[in-house]
């Protein structure tokens, strides 16, 4: 089932139909266990609507499907990401770090964003004024409940300054964490079963209405499984209202940097397309 956060309501698409419900407390909602069962029960009291009405409501605007959950991220989980990070940090002497973390038991995990730094679907994500090389990072993003179990999936855009991180790996927080540094949506695919390894992730970047860069990968290219990453995050952390976790990128456009006005479209099979404009801060 797919759960959408509307401006003043909640939309649920399931095998039983499409249901329109009230505005919910998303801190409380995503802090619950066994969401598929809970939502199925809740939706039985909601208004059943048709697909045309649902599309109209979504077109009016969607919010990031979250409350005040933190967003964390994993790095270097794809071989393509390992290679790109090594190339950008070669001159700074940091290339070996990325190779070592790719093969290590312990993954690279870092804090990515608070809710106030996350952009809604259709709104603006940012690149930094003091950065010269910027990319979106299309990432499968996990919804993790307070007990540490993955119980949902969404599309994530981990905006990243490659020039700042490449200058020195210790600058990672500045390359990753700032206003408009992330977006998630358009919905959460609520399910406790893992996604198929062949699930495709697609990126398109439009400039003046034309495709400027693109790429595709699949979850089969991930070195670490989603639940494994969640288990590492929960080793010494607690999340009373749950959290989100971006799982790394397997798409790194070559010889490309984002510009203000670009449009980023990230599609994950079975979830949907997250689209954002690019601004500068």
Secondary structure as a PSIPRED ss2 file (coil, helix, strand):
# PSIPRED VFORMAT (PSIPRED V4.0)

   1 X C   1.000  0.000  0.000
   2 X E   0.000  0.000  1.000
   3 X E   0.000  0.000  1.000
   4 X E   0.000  0.000  1.000
   5 X E   0.000  0.000  1.000
   6 X E   0.000  0.000  1.000
   7 X C   1.000  0.000  0.000
   8 X C   1.000  0.000  0.000
   9 X E   0.000  0.000  1.000
  10 X E   0.000  0.000  1.000
  11 X E   0.000  0.000  1.000
  12 X E   0.000  0.000  1.000
  13 X E   0.000  0.000  1.000
  14 X E   0.000  0.000  1.000
  15 X C   1.000  0.000  0.000
  16 X C   1.000  0.000  0.000
  17 X E   0.000  0.000  1.000
  18 X E   0.000  0.000  1.000
  19 X E   0.000  0.000  1.000
  20 X E   0.000  0.000  1.000
  21 X E   0.000  0.000  1.000
  22 X E   0.000  0.000  1.000
  23 X C   1.000  0.000  0.000
  24 X C   1.000  0.000  0.000
  25 X C   1.000  0.000  0.000
  26 X H   0.000  1.000  0.000
  27 X H   0.000  1.000  0.000
  28 X H   0.000  1.000  0.000
  29 X H   0.000  1.000  0.000
  30 X H   0.000  1.000  0.000
  31 X C   1.000  0.000  0.000
  32 X C   1.000  0.000  0.000
  33 X C   1.000  0.000  0.000
  34 X C   1.000  0.000  0.000
  35 X H   0.000  1.000  0.000
  36 X H   0.000  1.000  0.000
  37 X H   0.000  1.000  0.000
  38 X H   0.000  1.000  0.000
  39 X H   0.000  1.000  0.000
  40 X H   0.000  1.000  0.000
  41 X H   0.000  1.000  0.000
  42 X H   0.000  1.000  0.000
  43 X H   0.000  1.000  0.000
  44 X C   1.000  0.000  0.000
  45 X C   1.000  0.000  0.000
  46 X C   1.000  0.000  0.000
  47 X E   0.000  0.000  1.000
  48 X E   0.000  0.000  1.000
  49 X E   0.000  0.000  1.000
  50 X C   1.000  0.000  0.000
  51 X H   0.000  1.000  0.000
  52 X H   0.000  1.000  0.000
  53 X H   0.000  1.000  0.000
  54 X H   0.000  1.000  0.000
  55 X H   0.000  1.000  0.000
  56 X H   0.000  1.000  0.000
  57 X H   0.000  1.000  0.000
  58 X H   0.000  1.000  0.000
  59 X H   0.000  1.000  0.000
  60 X C   1.000  0.000  0.000
  61 X C   1.000  0.000  0.000
  62 X E   0.000  0.000  1.000
  63 X E   0.000  0.000  1.000
  64 X C   1.000  0.000  0.000
  65 X C   1.000  0.000  0.000
  66 X C   1.000  0.000  0.000
  67 X C   1.000  0.000  0.000
  68 X C   1.000  0.000  0.000
  69 X C   1.000  0.000  0.000
  70 X C   1.000  0.000  0.000
  71 X E   0.000  0.000  1.000
  72 X E   0.000  0.000  1.000
  73 X E   0.000  0.000  1.000
  74 X E   0.000  0.000  1.000
  75 X E   0.000  0.000  1.000
  76 X C   1.000  0.000  0.000
  77 X C   1.000  0.000  0.000
  78 X E   0.000  0.000  1.000
  79 X H   0.000  1.000  0.000
  80 X H   0.000  1.000  0.000
  81 X H   0.000  1.000  0.000
  82 X H   0.000  1.000  0.000
  83 X H   0.000  1.000  0.000
  84 X H   0.000  1.000  0.000
  85 X H   0.000  1.000  0.000
  86 X H   0.000  1.000  0.000
  87 X H   0.000  1.000  0.000
  88 X H   0.000  1.000  0.000
  89 X C   1.000  0.000  0.000
  90 X C   1.000  0.000  0.000
  91 X C   1.000  0.000  0.000
  92 X C   1.000  0.000  0.000
  93 X C   1.000  0.000  0.000
  94 X C   1.000  0.000  0.000
  95 X H   0.000  1.000  0.000
  96 X H   0.000  1.000  0.000
  97 X H   0.000  1.000  0.000
  98 X H   0.000  1.000  0.000
  99 X H   0.000  1.000  0.000
 100 X H   0.000  1.000  0.000
 101 X H   0.000  1.000  0.000
 102 X H   0.000  1.000  0.000
 103 X H   0.000  1.000  0.000
 104 X C   1.000  0.000  0.000
 105 X C   1.000  0.000  0.000
 106 X C   1.000  0.000  0.000
 107 X C   1.000  0.000  0.000
 108 X E   0.000  0.000  1.000
 109 X E   0.000  0.000  1.000
 110 X E   0.000  0.000  1.000
 111 X E   0.000  0.000  1.000
 112 X E   0.000  0.000  1.000
 113 X E   0.000  0.000  1.000
 114 X C   1.000  0.000  0.000
 115 X H   0.000  1.000  0.000
 116 X H   0.000  1.000  0.000
 117 X H   0.000  1.000  0.000
 118 X E   0.000  0.000  1.000
 119 X E   0.000  0.000  1.000
 120 X C   1.000  0.000  0.000
 121 X C   1.000  0.000  0.000
 122 X C   1.000  0.000  0.000
 123 X C   1.000  0.000  0.000
 124 X E   0.000  0.000  1.000
 125 X E   0.000  0.000  1.000
 126 X E   0.000  0.000  1.000
 127 X E   0.000  0.000  1.000
 128 X C   1.000  0.000  0.000
 129 X C   1.000  0.000  0.000
 130 X C   1.000  0.000  0.000
 131 X C   1.000  0.000  0.000
 132 X C   1.000  0.000  0.000
 133 X C   1.000  0.000  0.000
 134 X E   0.000  0.000  1.000
 135 X E   0.000  0.000  1.000
 136 X C   1.000  0.000  0.000
 137 X C   1.000  0.000  0.000
 138 X E   0.000  0.000  1.000
 139 X E   0.000  0.000  1.000
 140 X E   0.000  0.000  1.000
 141 X E   0.000  0.000  1.000
 142 X E   0.000  0.000  1.000
 143 X E   0.000  0.000  1.000
 144 X E   0.000  0.000  1.000
 145 X C   1.000  0.000  0.000
 146 X C   1.000  0.000  0.000
 147 X C   1.000  0.000  0.000
 148 X C   1.000  0.000  0.000
 149 X C   1.000  0.000  0.000
 150 X E   0.000  0.000  1.000
 151 X E   0.000  0.000  1.000
 152 X E   0.000  0.000  1.000
 153 X E   0.000  0.000  1.000
 154 X E   0.000  0.000  1.000
 155 X E   0.000  0.000  1.000
 156 X E   0.000  0.000  1.000
 157 X E   0.000  0.000  1.000
 158 X E   0.000  0.000  1.000
 159 X C   1.000  0.000  0.000
 160 X E   0.000  0.000  1.000
 161 X E   0.000  0.000  1.000
 162 X H   0.000  1.000  0.000
 163 X H   0.000  1.000  0.000
 164 X H   0.000  1.000  0.000
 165 X H   0.000  1.000  0.000
 166 X H   0.000  1.000  0.000
 167 X H   0.000  1.000  0.000
 168 X C   1.000  0.000  0.000
 169 X H   0.000  1.000  0.000
 170 X H   0.000  1.000  0.000
 171 X H   0.000  1.000  0.000
 172 X H   0.000  1.000  0.000
 173 X H   0.000  1.000  0.000
 174 X H   0.000  1.000  0.000
 175 X H   0.000  1.000  0.000
 176 X H   0.000  1.000  0.000
 177 X C   1.000  0.000  0.000
 178 X C   1.000  0.000  0.000
 179 X C   1.000  0.000  0.000
 180 X C   1.000  0.000  0.000
 181 X C   1.000  0.000  0.000
 182 X E   0.000  0.000  1.000
 183 X E   0.000  0.000  1.000
 184 X E   0.000  0.000  1.000
 185 X E   0.000  0.000  1.000
 186 X E   0.000  0.000  1.000
 187 X E   0.000  0.000  1.000
 188 X E   0.000  0.000  1.000
 189 X E   0.000  0.000  1.000
 190 X E   0.000  0.000  1.000
 191 X C   1.000  0.000  0.000
 192 X C   1.000  0.000  0.000
 193 X C   1.000  0.000  0.000
 194 X C   1.000  0.000  0.000
 195 X C   1.000  0.000  0.000
 196 X C   1.000  0.000  0.000
 197 X C   1.000  0.000  0.000
 198 X C   1.000  0.000  0.000
 199 X C   1.000  0.000  0.000
 200 X E   0.000  0.000  1.000
 201 X E   0.000  0.000  1.000
 202 X E   0.000  0.000  1.000
 203 X E   0.000  0.000  1.000
 204 X E   0.000  0.000  1.000
 205 X E   0.000  0.000  1.000
 206 X E   0.000  0.000  1.000
 207 X E   0.000  0.000  1.000
 208 X C   1.000  0.000  0.000
 209 X C   1.000  0.000  0.000
 210 X E   0.000  0.000  1.000
 211 X E   0.000  0.000  1.000
 212 X E   0.000  0.000  1.000
 213 X E   0.000  0.000  1.000
 214 X E   0.000  0.000  1.000
 215 X E   0.000  0.000  1.000
 216 X E   0.000  0.000  1.000
 217 X E   0.000  0.000  1.000
 218 X E   0.000  0.000  1.000
 219 X H   0.000  1.000  0.000
 220 X H   0.000  1.000  0.000
 221 X H   0.000  1.000  0.000
 222 X E   0.000  0.000  1.000
 223 X C   1.000  0.000  0.000
 224 X C   1.000  0.000  0.000
 225 X C   1.000  0.000  0.000
 226 X H   0.000  1.000  0.000
 227 X H   0.000  1.000  0.000
 228 X H   0.000  1.000  0.000
 229 X H   0.000  1.000  0.000
 230 X H   0.000  1.000  0.000
 231 X H   0.000  1.000  0.000
 232 X H   0.000  1.000  0.000
 233 X H   0.000  1.000  0.000
 234 X C   1.000  0.000  0.000
 235 X C   1.000  0.000  0.000
 236 X C   1.000  0.000  0.000
 237 X C   1.000  0.000  0.000
 238 X C   1.000  0.000  0.000
 239 X C   1.000  0.000  0.000
 240 X C   1.000  0.000  0.000
 241 X C   1.000  0.000  0.000
 242 X C   1.000  0.000  0.000
 243 X E   0.000  0.000  1.000
 244 X E   0.000  0.000  1.000
 245 X E   0.000  0.000  1.000
 246 X E   0.000  0.000  1.000
 247 X C   1.000  0.000  0.000
 248 X C   1.000  0.000  0.000
 249 X C   1.000  0.000  0.000
 250 X C   1.000  0.000  0.000
 251 X C   1.000  0.000  0.000
 252 X C   1.000  0.000  0.000
 253 X C   1.000  0.000  0.000
 254 X C   1.000  0.000  0.000
 255 X C   1.000  0.000  0.000
 256 X C   1.000  0.000  0.000
 257 X C   1.000  0.000  0.000
 258 X C   1.000  0.000  0.000
 259 X C   1.000  0.000  0.000
 260 X C   1.000  0.000  0.000
 261 X C   1.000  0.000  0.000
 262 X C   1.000  0.000  0.000
 263 X E   0.000  0.000  1.000
 264 X E   0.000  0.000  1.000
 265 X E   0.000  0.000  1.000
 266 X E   0.000  0.000  1.000
 267 X E   0.000  0.000  1.000
 268 X E   0.000  0.000  1.000
 269 X C   1.000  0.000  0.000
 270 X C   1.000  0.000  0.000
 271 X C   1.000  0.000  0.000
 272 X E   0.000  0.000  1.000
 273 X E   0.000  0.000  1.000
 274 X E   0.000  0.000  1.000
 275 X E   0.000  0.000  1.000
 276 X E   0.000  0.000  1.000
 277 X E   0.000  0.000  1.000
 278 X E   0.000  0.000  1.000
 279 X E   0.000  0.000  1.000
 280 X E   0.000  0.000  1.000
 281 X C   1.000  0.000  0.000
